[in-house]
Amino acid sequence: MKAPTAIIAEDEAPQRADLQRLLGELWPDLDILQACVNGAEGIEAMRRHAPDIAFLDIRMPGGDGFEVARAAGPNTHVVFITAYDSFAVQAFEDGAADYLLKPVKRDRLQAAIDRLKGRLSSGPPADVDELLGRLEAKLGLGLGSGREKIRWITANAGGAIRMLAVDDVLFFQSQDKYTRVVTASEETHIRMPLKDLLPQLDADEFWQVHRGTVVRVSAIRTVKRDEDGKMRLHLNGKVETLPVSPAFAARFKGM
């Protein structure tokens, strides 16, 4: 019998490597044809290889997991990778597609593998377009405020994967090609641009105060003007101050 084939599309290198390692241990017969670093590469790999299985991060630069899934052939079974928890459970409750939560756990991956083996032997997967339509409706993609807000930030730290609760974040700040994530006790960087992260944050809890800065409202101690008359935010427990651009100064009138 021909060995099943797969591709992986995950833009975070440590998570991509961990998934490859776990698949190698739990499903040694699986032939991983390509591990893609973004959505565009995933779409190309999907069309080139027509794999039996595709492990796809829902949110990636260059095209999200849904865009990659749309390039799948009629015989490709899709497993989505997501940072959401109960929200993902509800979205995938009909079982037409599987999902893995970040960081991927060994026992959860084993359960997904067991289901995939059964599906591979029972016939072709559900129609991709119909499946994606249902999932997008449940996930509220593209619907702005109707979308579930992200609760965890996945960050790389010295080759390890860190999970930071959004509730602990004081502010996000654009920095080169990354977004700086600062809590009361530490800071790290993620590859997601601030413009992509902003719609996933609760607008009542996080305010954009500058083109490159989003701050937790409850972390603001005072708002003061500097020598040049420009507003700066002073945060609880932080020496560093944050500039407020004129475009967002109206938020603080009367404060």
N, C-alpha and C positions, 0 to 999 in steps of 0.2 A: 504493500500500500504506500502511495506517495505521502511523504511527510507534509503536514500542514505548513503553510507559509504565512508570514505576518510582516507588517511594517509598524513602526512606532513613530509618532509625531509628537514631540514634547520639546518645548524650547528651553527648558531649564536643564542644564547639563547633568547635575547630580541626580535629579529625579529620572532623567532619561537613562543614565547609567545604572541606577538602582533597579529600574524596571527590567532592563536587559538582563541584569544579573539574576534577579528573582525568576524570570521566565526561564533562564538557562537551567536553574536549579530545579524548578517545579515542573517544567515541561521541556525536557532535553530534546525531544523529537521535533519541537517547533523550529522551523527554519526562519530566522529573522532576516529578511532580505535587505532592510534598510532602516536606520534610525535617523529620522529627519529632525532638523533643528528649528523649523518654522512651518507655517501653513503652506507657503508656496512650494517648498520642497516636498511636503507631504502630498500635495495634489499631483505633482509630477511623478512621485514614487507610486502613488495609487494607480495612475494611468499606465505607467511602465510595467509594473509587476502584477497588477490585478490579484492582490493577495487574498488568501482565505480569511484573514483576520486583520483588522486595523485597530491599534490602540492610539486614540487621538485625544490630546489635550483640548478641552473646549475653547480655551482662550490662549491664542498664540499670535505673535506678529506675522504679517504676511498672509493672513487668512485663518479664520478660526476652525475648530474641529468640525463644525457643521459644513463649512465650505469644502473641507477635505473629504468628508463623508459623501458629499454630493458627486465627487469624482469616482466613487466606488463602483465596481461592476456589480452585476446582479448576484454574485456568489460570495461577496465579501461581508463577513460578520463584523460589526463595529462595536468597540468597547470605548466609551468616553471616559476621560480622566477629568476630574473636577475638584475644586477646592471647597465646594458647598457640601453641607451635610444633609439635614432633614429636607431641605429644599430639593436636593438631587433625588432623594428617596421618593418623594412625591412625583417628580417629573418622570422617573423611570419605573413607576410602580406597575405598569402593564407588562413589564418583562420583555418587551420586544427588542430592547437593546440593553446591554449591561453597562455598568459604570464602576469606576474605582475612585475612591476618595484619596486626596493627597494628605499626608504622604502615604503611598501605597503600602498596605500591610500584607504580610505574607499569607495569613489565613484568608483574608478577603480576596487576594489574587487567586489562591487555590480554589476557592468557591467559584470564581469567574471562569477559571480554566475548566473545571468540571462541567459547568453549564455549556461552555463553548464546545467541548468534545461531544456532548450530546447533540448540540445543534448541528455540528458538522456532519454527523451521521444521519440526521433526520431530514435533511433537505436544505434548500436555499433559504436565506434569511428573509425577513419581512421587507416589503418594498421600501427602499431608502427614502424616496421623496415623501411618501406618506408618513413614515416614521419621523422624519425630521420636522415635518409640519406640525405633528402633534407635540414633539418635544419643544420646539420653539414657542409654541403657544403656551405651554406650561411654564417654561422658563421665563417667558415675558421678554425675550430678546428683542431689542429695538423699541421697547415700549416706555423707555425712560423711567419715570417714578414707579411704574408697575413692576419693575425688576427687583428680585430679591437682592438685598445688599450684602456685599461680601463681609464675612466675619473673621477670616483668617488671611494672613499674608505669608506666602511662602518665599523665604529668602535663603540665599547661599551664604554660608559663613565658613571660610577655610575648608571648602570641599564638603562640608556637611550641610544638611538641609535643616533650616530653622522654621518653625511655625510660630508666627507672632499674632496674637489676638489684636484685631483692629481696635478693640476697646482700650488697649494699652498705648496706642499711638497718639503722640502729641501733635506731630505735624509731618506732612509729606513735602518734599522739595525736589524740584527738577535739578539734576546734576549730570551734565554731559548727556550720555545716552541712557542714564539710569534715573531712578527715583530714589532719593534718600528717605529713609523711614526712621523716625526718631521717637523713642519712648523716654520715660523718665530715667531709665537706667542704662540704655544702650542705643546704638544706631546701627543700621545696616543699609544695604542697597538692593533694589530689585530691578529687573530688566523691563518691567512694564512702564511705558511712558505715563506721565501724570495725566495727560488728556484721556487716556484709556481707563485709568484707575478712577478718576473723578466720578463718572456716572454710577460706579458701583458703591460709592460711599453715601451714607445717610446725610442728606443736605441739611437736616436740622442739627446734626452733630458736628459736621465738618463744613467750614466756610473757605471758599477760595478768597485769598486776600491779595494775591499777586498772580501774575501769569504763571509763575513757577512755584507757588506755595499754596498749600491747603492746610488749615490748622483746625484742631479740635476746639470748639468754642469754649468748652468748660475748662480748657487749659490756659485760657487767657487771663492773666492777672490784672494788667493795666494796659491802656493804650496811650502813648505819649508822643508828642512831637519833638523831633530833634532840632538841632541848631538851624537847619535849613527849612524847618516847618513841615517836614515830612513825617507821617505817622509811622510809629514802630510799635510792635507788640512785645510786651514783656510776659513771659510764660511762667507758670508756677514751677518752681524748682529748677529753672534754667537761666543761666547767665546770658546765653545767646538771645538776641532779639531778632524779630522778623519784620521786614519792611511791608508796608501796605501801599499798594499802588493807587493813584488817584481814581482809577476806574472802580475800585472797591471801597474807597474811603467812606462812601455814604452808609455802609453797613454800621459804622461806628458813631454816627451822629447822635449826640446826646449821651454817649458813654463817658 
